[in-house]
Each structure stands twice: as structure tokens, then as C-alpha cells.
Amino acid sequence: MWAPFSWIIQRWIGLFHAIGRTALVLITWYAFPAGRFVAVTLTIVLVYLVTIAVLESRWRRVRTG
């Protein structure tokens, strides 16, 4: 859903979220084998926080004109 969303709003954040989350989850999975379920969860949460912050910033700019 993130790639079409990125295309719809004409911004990079959707592609960052889709590609970045996939790559970071893969890296985290192999980097922390003993605690991978906690580490992967934290990685996903961090990517969502970045995505939400960027989208919120964009929304405020669009809203105020």
C-alpha cells in the first residue's frame, strides 16, 4: 500500500517506508538472532514514527498553505 500511496501524494515517504522497513527488518532479523522479535518490533515502530512525523509535517504545510 505504501508504493501507491507515495505515488498518489507525489512524495518519497511511501517508498522510504516500504523499502526502508523491509531492509531494516531483514537486517535486524539477522543482526539480533537472540532478541529478534523485540528488535524487529522496535524497528517497525521506529520506521512508523519517522513516517508519521514526515506526513504530519507535510500535512501542516499543506494546511497552512
C-alpha positions as CSV (number, residue, x, y, z in Angstrom):
1,M,0.0,0.0,0.0
2,W,2.9,2.4,0.6
3,A,4.1,2.5,-3.0
4,P,0.7,3.6,-4.4
5,F,0.3,6.0,-1.5
6,S,3.7,7.5,-2.4
7,W,2.6,7.9,-6.0
8,I,-0.8,9.4,-5.0
9,I,0.7,12.1,-2.8
10,Q,3.7,12.6,-5.0
11,R,6.2,12.3,-2.1
12,W,9.1,10.0,-1.3
13,I,7.9,8.9,2.2
14,G,5.8,6.0,1.0
15,L,8.7,4.4,-0.9
16,F,11.0,5.1,2.1
17,H,8.6,3.3,4.4
18,A,8.1,0.3,2.1
19,I,11.8,-0.2,1.1
20,G,13.3,1.0,4.3
21,R,11.1,-1.1,6.6
22,T,11.8,-4.2,4.5
23,A,15.5,-3.7,4.5
24,L,15.7,-2.7,8.2
25,V,13.6,-5.7,9.3
26,L,15.8,-8.0,7.3
27,I,19.0,-6.5,8.8
28,T,17.6,-6.6,12.3
29,W,16.4,-10.2,11.9
30,Y,20.0,-11.4,11.2
31,A,21.8,-8.9,13.5
32,F,19.9,-9.8,16.7
33,P,19.1,-13.5,16.5
34,A,18.6,-13.9,20.2
35,G,16.2,-11.0,20.6
36,R,14.9,-10.7,17.1
37,F,11.2,-10.5,17.9
38,V,11.7,-7.5,20.2
39,A,14.3,-5.9,17.8
40,V,12.1,-6.3,14.7
41,T,9.1,-4.8,16.6
42,L,11.2,-1.8,17.7
43,T,12.5,-1.3,14.1
44,I,8.9,-1.3,12.7
45,V,7.8,1.2,15.4
46,L,10.7,3.5,14.6
47,V,10.0,3.4,10.9
48,Y,6.4,4.2,11.6
49,L,7.3,7.1,13.9
50,V,9.5,8.6,11.2
51,T,6.8,8.2,8.6
52,I,4.2,9.7,10.8
53,A,6.4,12.7,11.6
54,V,7.1,13.4,7.9
55,L,3.4,13.0,7.0
56,E,2.4,15.3,9.9
57,S,4.9,17.9,8.8
58,R,3.6,17.7,5.2
59,W,0.0,18.0,6.4
60,R,0.8,21.1,8.4
61,R,2.5,22.7,5.4
62,V,-0.4,21.9,3.1
63,R,-3.0,23.0,5.6
64,T,-1.4,26.4,6.3
65,G,-0.6,27.0,2.7
